[in-house]
């Protein structure tokens, strides 16, 4: 009589014929069987065969693998081929689950005790610091999710092909969680302000705010979604911020010029009135219509000589200050996108910007500024990793 068996880890355990009968019955149920007594009869035949085999080899205790091999043989030899097939599939699934669990624990061991320089897994994503607590925690979740999907979600054929390198399932750890990568239309987003999920942000009013909110939009979205975050109309969206900045600075410099020339007792009120009378908005491009209109309005108020000086002063300093503000905004954007964290504090957003087609002076200034800021590099002059910059090309434009 068999009384003991050897488990996979080498420990001994009591022999239980009921467990064999249950396994056979579950396989039979999968193909429409409902007779437990037949399953028990087959289990008894398995026990008899095991006793013969053990007696022939010195009365040793059978291993779990030997028991399962014997179950398969008894099922086939007694005309239960369909049940045997289901049993074999069940056995393979259980074996795979055990192997995956063992693999996961080994992976966790490496993540816990190895530095990133010694662990490929910790270094597989270039913008995650695998040596930080949160970076390691992200990898725990990532590796656990991958192995869950391999075991319970993927077709075994696809999982096998992925593991053997015949195919590659990109970002397997996020397979069922979200779509991957997103394009953010900042023109639409900034039009009326937007919510990050934790608070509402007003529509920005200058280029510095536009650049800052672009970073926040990218960061916020990547906190909630997997993949890269791209702005497909970057220069068009930022150009609106440049226009608002130029308009704001133009008014400020107009007031300053009127005060310096002592052209009026209330420079602010006069500037407000002049700009209202002109009826058009000052533009970064040298707008002849606007210049003519504001010169005429100022001439009527302070005289021709002072009017020309005011217009020249205002244009000169507004242009210089707008260019400086735009460069600083683009510099801040690049620095932010290489330092601000997302995903539990261990990863910077994977960001990309598309530009190249805006022919307005404001759009061109944005492109010039971000290229100059990129060329200048980060704090020690190092090349920024992000944002990835994509120049769009169109015949007749660039």
C-alpha positions in Angstrom: 0.0 0.0 0.0 1.2 3.5 -0.9 1.0 5.7 2.2 3.4 8.6 1.3 4.3 10.7 -1.7 7.2 13.0 -2.5 6.2 16.6 -3.2 8.0 18.8 -5.7 9.9 20.6 -3.0 11.2 17.3 -1.6 8.9 17.1 1.4 6.9 13.9 2.1 3.1 14.1 2.4 0.3 11.5 3.0 -1.0 9.7 -0.1 -4.7 10.7 -0.7 -6.6 8.9 -3.4 -9.4 11.4 -3.2 -7.2 14.1 -4.7 -6.5 11.9 -7.7 -10.2 11.1 -8.1 -11.1 14.9 -7.9 -8.5 15.8 -10.5 -9.8 13.1 -12.9 -13.4 14.2 -12.2 -12.6 17.8 -13.0 -11.0 16.8 -16.3 -14.1 14.6 -17.1 -16.5 17.5 -16.3 -14.6 19.7 -18.8 -15.7 17.3 -21.6 -19.2 16.7 -20.3 -18.7 13.9 -17.7 -20.7 13.7 -14.5 -20.0 10.3 -13.0 -17.8 10.7 -9.9 -17.8 6.9 -9.2 -16.0 6.3 -12.6 -13.4 8.9 -11.5 -12.9 7.0 -8.3 -12.6 3.7 -10.1 -10.0 5.2 -12.3 -8.2 6.6 -9.3 -8.0 3.1 -7.7 -6.5 1.8 -11.0 -3.9 4.6 -10.7 -3.1 3.5 -7.2 -2.8 -0.1 -8.2 -0.4 0.8 -11.0 1.7 3.0 -8.7 1.9 0.1 -6.2 3.2 -2.2 -8.9 5.8 0.3 -10.1 7.0 1.2 -6.6 7.3 -2.6 -5.7 9.3 -3.2 -8.8 11.7 -0.5 -7.9 12.2 -1.1 -4.2 8.9 0.2 -2.6 9.8 3.9 -2.8 7.2 6.6 -2.4 6.1 8.0 -5.8 6.7 11.7 -6.7 3.9 14.0 -7.8 5.2 13.9 -11.3 5.1 10.1 -11.4 1.5 10.1 -10.1 0.4 12.5 -12.8 2.2 10.5 -15.5 0.4 7.4 -14.3 -3.0 9.2 -14.3 -2.5 10.1 -18.0 -1.6 6.5 -18.9 -4.5 5.0 -17.0 -7.0 7.4 -18.7 -5.7 6.6 -22.2 -5.5 2.8 -21.6 -9.1 2.7 -20.3 -10.6 4.6 -23.2 -10.8 8.1 -21.8 -8.7 9.9 -24.3 -10.7 13.2 -24.2 -10.5 13.3 -20.4 -6.8 12.5 -20.6 -6.3 15.5 -23.0 -8.1 17.8 -20.6 -6.0 16.5 -17.7 -2.8 17.1 -19.6 -3.9 20.7 -20.4 -4.8 21.3 -16.8 -1.4 19.8 -15.7 0.4 22.0 -18.1 -1.4 25.1 -16.9 -0.6 24.3 -13.3 3.1 23.7 -14.1 3.2 27.0 -16.0 1.7 28.8 -13.0 4.2 27.3 -10.6 7.1 28.2 -12.9 5.8 31.8 -13.3 5.5 32.2 -9.6 9.0 31.0 -9.1 10.3 33.3 -11.9 8.4 36.3 -10.3 10.0 35.7 -6.9 13.5 35.5 -8.5 12.7 38.8 -10.3 11.6 40.4 -7.1 14.8 39.2 -5.4 16.9 40.9 -8.1 14.9 44.1 -7.8 15.3 44.1 -4.0 18.9 43.3 -3.6 20.7 44.4 -6.8 21.7 47.9 -7.9 20.5 49.2 -11.2 24.0 48.9 -12.7 23.8 45.1 -12.0 20.2 44.6 -13.0 18.9 44.8 -16.6 15.3 45.0 -15.4 16.0 48.1 -13.3 17.6 49.8 -16.4 15.1 48.9 -19.1 13.3 52.2 -18.9 15.8 55.1 -19.3 13.7 57.7 -17.6 13.0 55.7 -14.4 15.6 55.7 -11.5 15.5 52.0 -10.6 17.5 52.6 -7.4 14.9 54.8 -5.7 12.2 53.3 -3.5 9.4 54.4 -5.8 11.4 53.3 -8.9 11.8 49.8 -7.4 8.1 49.7 -6.4 7.1 50.6 -10.0 9.1 47.6 -11.2 7.5 45.3 -8.6 4.2 46.2 -10.0 5.3 46.1 -13.6 7.0 42.7 -13.4 4.0 41.2 -11.5 1.6 42.6 -14.0 3.6 41.1 -17.0 3.6 37.7 -15.5 -0.1 37.9 -14.6 -1.0 38.7 -18.2 1.2 35.9 -19.5 -0.6 33.4 -17.2 -4.2 34.6 -17.3 -4.8 37.0 -20.2 -2.7 36.1 -23.2 -3.3 33.1 -25.4 -0.6 30.6 -24.4 0.6 30.6 -28.0 1.2 34.3 -27.9 2.8 34.2 -24.4 5.2 31.5 -25.6 6.1 33.5 -28.8 6.7 36.6 -26.6 8.9 34.7 -24.1 10.9 33.1 -26.9 11.5 36.3 -28.8 9.5 35.5 -31.9 7.2 38.5 -31.2 7.4 41.3 -28.7 4.4 42.7 -26.9 5.3 46.3 -26.1 4.4 47.6 -22.7 2.9 44.3 -21.6 2.6 45.5 -18.0 -0.2 47.9 -19.1 -2.0 45.5 -21.4 -5.5 45.8 -19.9 -5.2 49.0 -18.0 -5.2 51.9 -20.5 -4.5 53.0 -24.0 -0.9 54.0 -24.6 0.4 57.4 -25.7 -1.7 60.5 -26.2 -1.7 63.7 -28.3 -2.8 66.8 -26.3 -4.4 69.7 -28.2 -3.2 72.6 -26.0 -5.1 75.2 -28.0 -8.4 73.5 -27.1 -7.1 72.6 -23.6 -6.1 76.2 -22.7 -9.1 77.9 -24.3 -11.2 77.7 -21.2 -8.7 76.3 -18.7 -8.6 72.6 -17.6 -8.8 70.3 -14.6 -5.9 68.0 -13.6 -8.4 65.9 -11.5 -7.2 67.6 -8.3 -8.0 71.2 -9.2 -9.0 73.5 -12.0 -6.5 75.7 -13.8 -7.5 79.0 -15.5 -6.7 79.8 -19.1 -3.1 81.1 -19.2 -2.4 84.8 -19.9 1.3 84.9 -20.9 4.0 82.8 -22.5 5.4 81.7 -19.1 2.1 80.4 -18.0 1.5 78.7 -21.3 4.8 76.8 -21.1 4.2 75.9 -17.4 0.7 74.6 -18.1 1.9 72.6 -21.1 4.3 70.8 -18.7 1.5 70.3 -16.1 -0.8 68.9 -18.8 1.9 66.4 -19.9 2.7 65.5 -16.3 -0.9 65.1 -15.2 -1.9 63.0 -18.2 1.1 60.6 -17.8 0.2 60.2 -14.1 -3.1 58.7 -15.3 -2.2 57.1 -18.5 0.6 54.9 -19.9 3.0 55.9 -22.7 4.3 59.1 -24.2 2.6 62.4 -24.1 2.8 64.6 -27.3 1.7 68.1 -28.2 1.1 68.0 -32.0 0.5 71.7 -32.5 3.1 73.1 -30.1 4.1 76.3 -31.8 0.5 77.2 -32.7 -0.5 76.7 -29.1 2.4 78.7 -27.6 2.0 81.5 -30.2 -1.2 82.5 -28.4 0.8 83.0 -25.3 3.4 85.1 -27.1 0.6 87.3 -28.5 -0.8 87.8 -25.0 2.7 88.6 -23.7 3.4 91.1 -26.4 0.1 92.8 -25.9 0.7 93.0 -22.1 4.2 94.3 -22.5 3.3 96.7 -25.2 0.8 98.5 -22.9 3.4 98.5 -20.0 6.1 100.0 -22.2 3.7 102.5 -23.7 2.9 103.8 -20.2 6.6 103.9 -19.4 7.4 105.9 -22.6 4.7 108.4 -21.9 5.9 108.8 -18.3 9.6 109.2 -19.4 8.7 111.9 -21.9 6.4 113.6 -19.4 3.8 113.7 -22.2 0.9 113.5 -19.8 -0.1 113.7 -16.1 -1.8 110.3 -16.2 0.2 108.0 -18.6 -1.8 104.9 -17.7 -5.2 106.5 -18.5 -3.9 108.0 -21.8 -2.4 104.6 -22.9 -5.7 102.9 -22.2 -7.5 105.5 -24.2 -5.1 105.4 -27.1 -5.2 101.6 -27.4 -9.0 101.6 -27.3 -9.2 104.3 -30.0 -6.8 102.3 -32.3 -9.1 99.3 -32.0 -6.5 96.8 -33.2 -4.1 94.7 -31.1 -0.3 95.3 -31.2 1.4 92.3 -32.9 4.9 90.9 -32.8 5.2 91.4 -36.6 5.8 95.0 -37.6 2.2 95.7 -38.4 2.2 98.9 -40.6 -1.6 99.4 -40.1 -1.3 99.3 -36.3 1.9 101.5 -36.2 0.2 104.1 -38.4 -3.0 104.1 -36.3 -1.3 104.4 -33.0 1.1 107.1 -34.3 -1.8 109.2 -35.4 -3.7 108.7 -32.2 -0.6 109.7 -30.1 0.2 112.7 -32.4 -3.3 114.1 -31.6 -2.7 113.6 -27.9 1.0 114.6 -27.4 2.3 115.9 -30.6 4.1 114.4 -33.6 7.7 114.4 -32.2 6.8 112.8 -28.9 4.4 110.4 -30.7 7.2 109.0 -32.9 9.6 108.6 -29.9 6.9 106.8 -27.9 6.1 104.4 -30.7 9.8 103.6 -31.4 10.6 103.2 -27.7 7.5 101.0 -27.1 8.2 98.8 -30.1 11.9 98.4 -29.3 11.5 97.3 -25.7 8.4 95.3 -26.1 10.1 93.2 -28.8 13.2 92.6 -26.8 11.3 91.8 -23.6 8.9 89.4 -25.5 11.9 87.6 -27.1 13.5 87.3 -23.6 10.3 86.1 -22.0 9.7 83.5 -24.7 13.2 82.2 -24.5 12.9 81.9 -20.7 9.6 80.2 -21.0 11.0 77.6 -23.4 14.1 77.2 -21.2 11.9 76.5 -18.2 9.8 74.1 -20.2 12.9 72.0 -21.2 14.2 72.1 -17.6 10.8 71.1 -16.2 10.3 68.2 -18.6 13.7 66.8 -17.6 13.2 67.1 -13.9 9.5 67.0 -13.0 8.3 63.6 -11.8 5.3 61.5 -12.7 4.2 57.9 -11.9 4.7 57.8 -8.2 7.6 60.1 -8.2 10.2 58.0 -10.0 9.8 58.8 -13.7 9.9 62.0 -15.7 7.2 62.2 -18.4 8.0 60.8 -21.8 7.3 63.9 -23.8 7.5 65.0 -27.4 6.7 68.2 -29.2 5.7 68.7 -32.8 6.4 72.0 -34.6 7.5 73.6 -37.8 4.5 74.8 -39.8 3.3 78.0 -38.1 4.4 81.0 -40.3 3.4 83.7 -37.8 6.0 85.8 -36.1 4.9 84.4 -32.8 5.0 80.8 -33.8 8.5 81.3 -35.4 9.7 83.0 -32.2 8.6 79.9 -30.2 10.5 77.6 -32.5 13.6 79.8 -32.4 13.5 80.0 -28.6 13.1 76.3 -28.0 15.9 75.5 -30.4 18.2 78.0 -28.7 17.2 76.7 -25.2 17.9 73.1 -26.3 21.3 74.1 -27.7 22.1 75.8 -24.4 21.5 72.5 -22.6 20.6 71.9 -19.0 22.3 73.2 -15.9 25.7 71.9 -16.7 25.2 72.1 -20.5 24.2 68.5 -20.9 21.9 67.6 -23.7 18.2 67.4 -22.7 16.7 64.0 -23.1 13.2 65.4 -23.2 11.1 66.7 -24.9 11.7 64.7 -28.1 11.4 67.3 -30.8 9.8 66.6 -34.1 10.1 69.0 -37.0 7.1 68.8 -39.3 7.9 69.5 -42.9 5.5 70.9 -45.6 6.2 71.9 -49.1 6.0 75.6 -49.6 6.5 76.4 -45.9 9.8 74.9 -44.7 
